Amino acid sequence: MTGKKRLTTLVGLLALALGNVALVSTPAHAAAGTISCTGWSHTTYSPGLTNTVRPTTVTVAGRLNVIDEHSPTGSCLALGSSASAGVRNVTALLNLSCNAVLTETGTETIEWNDGRSTSFSFTATAAHVGSNTVLTETGTVTSGEFLGEKVVETFTAANLAFTDCATETGVTSLDYATVLTVLPL
């Protein structure tokens, strides 16, 4: 049954990634490629998230189609690229709390398993929907593979332990289901 649940989750995440995206064909001579990946991002918070906004060091170990202890499933579908998996490791100091709505800008780099990388500038918004935390990044590739293309990345952490928000320790980690899509503008 676990395999069926993973497959169902994978199909659902892929449908989410592609559901609002219209694929654009490019001329045969164009160097543009596309990629759509699912995976997980293990995120730690120090100090832990509480109900009070405070400076917090956020460390993210992002895995796209890389299976490990925090990333149970994943997939990548690429056209015009040999990439089939990617990783990113990010550390940032942000002012956060369990219930703060966040808007930030930054740059992220994904290292692909084809030996190339993709760096993109983004604007991110975070919201709390029920007990889910949803972070959405949108931007444009500024260097590397997929240069000039549009990026949409969504992170969803289900069932934030709100009772931990009221403790001194707070929420110290979350695992986010991640969907990344890179498409020509």
N, C-alpha and C positions, 0 to 999 in steps of 0.2 A: 504494500500500500504506500510506503514511503516513496518509492519510485514514481508511482502515479501522481502523488501530491507534488513532487518536484517537477515532473513534466507539466502538470497543470499550472503550477506557478510560473514556470518558464514560458509556456505558451501565453499565459495572461500578461506577463511582463513584456513579451515581444509584441503582443497585440496593442498594449498600451503605448509602446514606443512607436509603432507604425500607424496606429489608429488615426492620429490627427495629422499625418504627414502625407502629402502627395508626392510620389516619386517623380523627379524631373529627369527627362532624358537629356543627355548631352551629346553633342556631335561626336563622331568616332575619333576625331583628332584631339578632342579636349583631354586634358590630363586629370580632370576631376574624378574623384571616386567618392563612394559613400560607405558608411559603416553604421551598423546599429548593433549595440551590445547590451546585454544584461549582466548583472553581477551584484556584488555587495560591497559596502563600505563600512568597515569597522571604525567607529569614531570614539575617541576617549576625550573626557573633559577634566581639566585640572585647574582650579578646584571643580568639584561636581556641580552640575546645574541645580540651582535651588529656585525659589520664587523671587529672589532678589537679583536684579541685574548687576553683574560684576565682571571685571576682566577675567577671561577664562582662556587658557591655552587649549586649543582644539587640535588633536592629532588624528589624521585620517589615513587609513590604509585601504585604498580602493582597489578592488579586483574586478575586472571585466572578463568573464569566462575563464577565471582562474579559481579552482576549487581548493579551499583550505578550511581551517577550523571555523572561520567566521563567514565563509562564502560557500554555501552548500550547492548552489546551482549557478549556471551562467551560459551565455551563448554570444556569438558574434557572427554577423552576416555582413560580408564586405563585397563591394563591387569596385573593381579598379584598384584593389589593394590586396596584398597577401597577408595582412594582419588578421589574426583570429583570436587574439587575447591582448589585454593591456593591464598595466598597473600604474597607480599614482600614489605617492606618499606626500602629504601636505601637513604642515604645521602652521597655525595662525593664532594670533592673540585677538580675541573678539570680546565685545561686551554682550554677554548672554544671560538668559535665565530660562527657566522651564516654560514660561508663558510669553516671552518677548517675541514680537514680530520683528524679524531681521531683514534688512536690506544691506547688501554689501557688494563691492566690486573687487576684482582681483584677476590673477592670471593662474592658470592651471596647466600642467604638462602631463600627458599620458605617454608612457613608454610602451610601444607596441612590440609584440613578439617577432615582428619582421625586421627588427633592428632600427626602426625609425621611431620618431616621436611626433606628437601633435601638441602645440602650445596654443592656448586660446585665452583671450580676455573675456570676462563675463560680468554680468550683473546677476546677483542672486537674491531671491526673496525666500523667506521661511515663514511658514504659517503652521498653526496648530489646528487640525481639523479633527474634532472629537478627541480620541486618544492618540491620533497619529500626528507625527511631525513630518511635514512635507517641505523640502527645499528644492527650488527650481532654479537652475542656472541657464542663462541664454547668452550667446556671444558669437564671436567670429574667430576662426583659426588665424593666428597671427604669424605662425612659423611652423615648418615641418610638413609632414604628410597632411593632405587635405587643406592646404593653404587657401585662405579666402572663403572657406565654406562656413555654413551656419552650424552652430552647435546648440543642442538642447539636451540638458541632463537633469534628470529628476531623481531625487533621493526620498524614500519613504520609510520611516521607522514606525512600525505599528506598536500600539499598546505601551506608550510611554508610562513608566511607573510613577504616576502622579503622587502617590504616597511618599516616594523617595524625595520628591521636590521639597517637602516640608521638613526634611531632616537636615542636620548639619552637614552630613556627607554629600547629600544630593545624588543626582543621577550621574554616574561616572563613566558610563559607556552606552552606546546604542549601535545596533547593526541596521544599516539602511539598505533596503532593496534599491538597486541602482539601474537606471535605464539611460543610455547615452545614444544619441543619434546625431550623425554628422552628414549634412546634405548640401549640395550646391545651392547657392543663393538664388 
